[in-house]
Amino acid sequence: MLSRDQLREHLVRTRIAGDVATPRENNLDHYSSLANGDPHYKLGLTFDQPWSYRDILALMAKSAGVVPDPDHRWGQDTIDPDLTIDALDDMAESIAAVLSRENPRVLLATGHPTGLLAVHLPLARLCAERGAELLAPGEGWSYSGANFGRRRKIRYLQDVAMLDDRGAFVHTHDATPMCHMIDELGGELPDLVIADHGWAGAAGEAGAHTVAFADSNDPGLFLGEAEGKIDVVVPLDDNVLPRFYAPLTERIVTQVSRAL
């Protein structure tokens, strides 16, 4: 496992954190849309308090490390690598606490198969090796969405749920698949959900113990964390080369294993 300093350097060099690829104007547009109540950016969550644009920007500066200055409207934005590492450690602690129980039930899902699947697959193996039951509700269930015509369905790859469109795993922010999966489980929520995007938001909204990954332009999950619906959110760029995530995944796996 890399030391903290080595991991920080890796995160900055690969732009998982530090000067990230997501432009400032994209971040601010999403913060504004969420403040205006656009359900697409709520990621399946409802919020107990009103969140203004300025409130969301301040929270994202605190939780993800984006530039706090509201007058910085264009160009480069940032994720604080130390906040990423702190959240990775908090996630490892949260996962270890659940895996220390007898026969925990765990559900994993990703809306970013081209990037974060590389993180979820090792975490699924870790949970299975530590005696967890990996759940697969809704497998094969399909639906049509407002933004796509063809029916898409839930499909699992090595116990990680994703959305399939005619054999291709697709990027999605939609909370609908996780809502169906939670409904299919009835009143028996998983002991732990490891997810991102709407998969994480819907799980947290349902009351499941949820840990998540989120980019700086996905503020909904950070609001969910601030209101206590999501246990931990790790800030990172969610679409760099999959191999770049290996050191941060190793940190989670190593720390969970040590705790157990």
N, C-alpha and C positions, 0 to 999 in steps of 0.2 A: 504494500500500500504506500502511495506517495505521502510524504510529509505534508503538513498544511501549507507550508511555503511552496513546495513543489506543485501541489494541486492548484494553488492560487495562480501560479505561473502558467500552468496548463490551461486553466479556464480562460485566462486573458489571451493567451496565444491562439487558442482555437476559437475564440470569440463566443464561447458558451456564456461568458460573463465579461465584464470590462466594457470596451467599446463594441457593442453588439450590432448586428446587421439590421435589426428592426429600426426604421427611421423614427425620429422624434415626432414628425407629423402624424405617422400612423398610430403611435402610442396615444397622442393627445386626441385624435379622432375617436379612438375606441373609448377613452375615458369620458369624452363628451357624450358619446352615444349611450354609454351605460348610465350616466347621470340623467339623461333624458328618458330613461326607462326602456330602451330598446331590448326586447327579450333575447335577441341573438347574443348579446354580450353578458347577459345574466348567467348563462351556462347552466340553466336549470335551477338556479337559486332564487329565493326571495329574501328580502332584507328587512330587518326590523326597524331600521332608522333610515331617514333620507340621506342620501349621499350626493352632495353637490360635486360639480366638476373640480373645484378647488380641494374639496375633501378627498376625492379619489386621487388626485395628483399628490397630495401630501402623504396619503397612505402608501402610494406606490414608491415614493421617495424613501419612506421609512422601511418598507418591507422588501422592496426589490432593488432600491438604489438608483432609480432613474433621477435625472437632473431635477431638483426641486423648484427651480426658478420658473414661474409661469410665463415669463416673457421669452424663455427659450422655446421657440415654436417650430424650428426647422433644423434639419441636419442630424448630427450625432446624438444618440442617447446611450445610456449606460445601464448595466446591472452590476451591483457591487459584489465582487467575487467572495468577499468575506461573509456577506449575507447568504450567498449560495452555500458556502461550506457550513455555516452555522445551521442552516435549515436541513442540509444533508444529515448532520449529526442528530438533529432533533427527529428527523424521519427515522433514522436507524434506531433511536431509542424507542420511538412509538411502535415500530414494527416488532422489535424485540419483546416489548411488553406484551403484545398480543400473542406472539409465538411461544411465550413462556407458559401460556395456559394449556390446558388439556384439550386436545383435538380442536384447535381453532379453525374456523371456516373463513376462507380468504377468497376475494374476488379481485381480478386484475383486468384492466381495460385501457386502451389507448386510442385517442383520436388522431395520433400523429405517427402512423406506421412507418413513415420514411425516416423518422428520427428516433423517437422515444421508445419504439419497440425494442431497440437495443438495450434499453434500461430495464424494461418490464420483463423480458425473458429471463435474465439472470435472477431477478427478484422472485419470479414464479418458481424457479428451480430451488432457490433458497427456502422458500416457504414449504415446498413439498418435502425437501430433505429434512426439515425441522418438524415434520409430522402434521402439517396443516392439510386440511381438505380443501382442494382448489375447486371452486364452484364454477358451473358452466350453465347458468340459467339462460333461457331464450335462444339457445343455439338453433339457427335456421329460421328464426322468426324474421319476417320481412315487412317493410312498410314503404310508403311513398311520402316524400317530404315536400315542403313548399318550394325548395330550391332545386329539386331534381325530379325528373319525370319517371325514370325507371325505379322499380322497387329495389331497395337495398336490404341486406339481411345481416344478422349477427352471425359471425363466424369466429371460431377460436383457433389460434395457432399456439400449440404448446401451453394451453390454459390461459392465454391472454385474449380477451375479447376485442374484436375490431369490427368495423363496418365493411361489408363486402359488396362490391358492385360488379357483377358478372365475372367473378374470379379475381378482381383487383381490390386490395385493401385501400380504403380511401381516407383522406383527411376529413375530419368532421368536428364541429363544435357542438353538434346536436345532442341534447339531453334525452331525446325520445328513447333510444335503445336502452339506456340504463334505467329509465323509468319503467319500461316493460320488464326488464330483468328483475327489478325490485318487486314489482307487482307479482311476478311469477313465483318469487320466493315467499309470498304471503307475508305473514308477520315475523318470519325468521330472518332478520337482517344478518348479513355477514358480520363476523367479528372484526374484519378489516377489509377496506377497499383501498387498493393502490391504483391510481388512475390519473387522468388529466382531462382538460376541456370539459365538455358537458357530461361525460361519464362521471367525473369526480363531483361536479356540481350537483347532479341529480342524486348521487349517493349521499352526499352531505346533507342535502335538503331532506332526504328521507330519514335522516337520523343515524346513518351508518358511520362508524368510526372510519374516517377517510383521511388519507395522506395523498398529496398531489404534487405534480410538477406544473409550472405555468410560466409562460413568456411574459415579457414586460408589456405586451399589448393585450393580455388576457386578465384585466383587473378583477373580473368577477370572482375568481377563486380567492384572491387576496381579501376581498370584502367578506367572503364567506369565512375565511380564517379569522378576520377581525371580529366577526360576530359569533364565533365559536361553533360554526357548523362544519368546518374542516379543521382537522387537528394541526396539520403542517402543510405549508405550500413552499416548495423549493423554487426560487426564481432562477430561470436559465433560458437561453435561446433554445427553443424546442425543435430546431430543424437544421442543425449542423450535421456533418458527416457522422453516421452512426458510430464509427470506431472511436470518435473523439469522446464519447460518453463513458468509455471503459474505466478510466481512473475514478470518476465519481461514483460509478456503480460499484467498483471494488471497495470504495470507502464504506458505502452502506453495508455491503455484504460482510466485510471484515468486522465492522463494529457490531453488527447484529450477532455474528457468530461469537465474538468475544463476550458479549453480554449474556449469551445463553450457555 
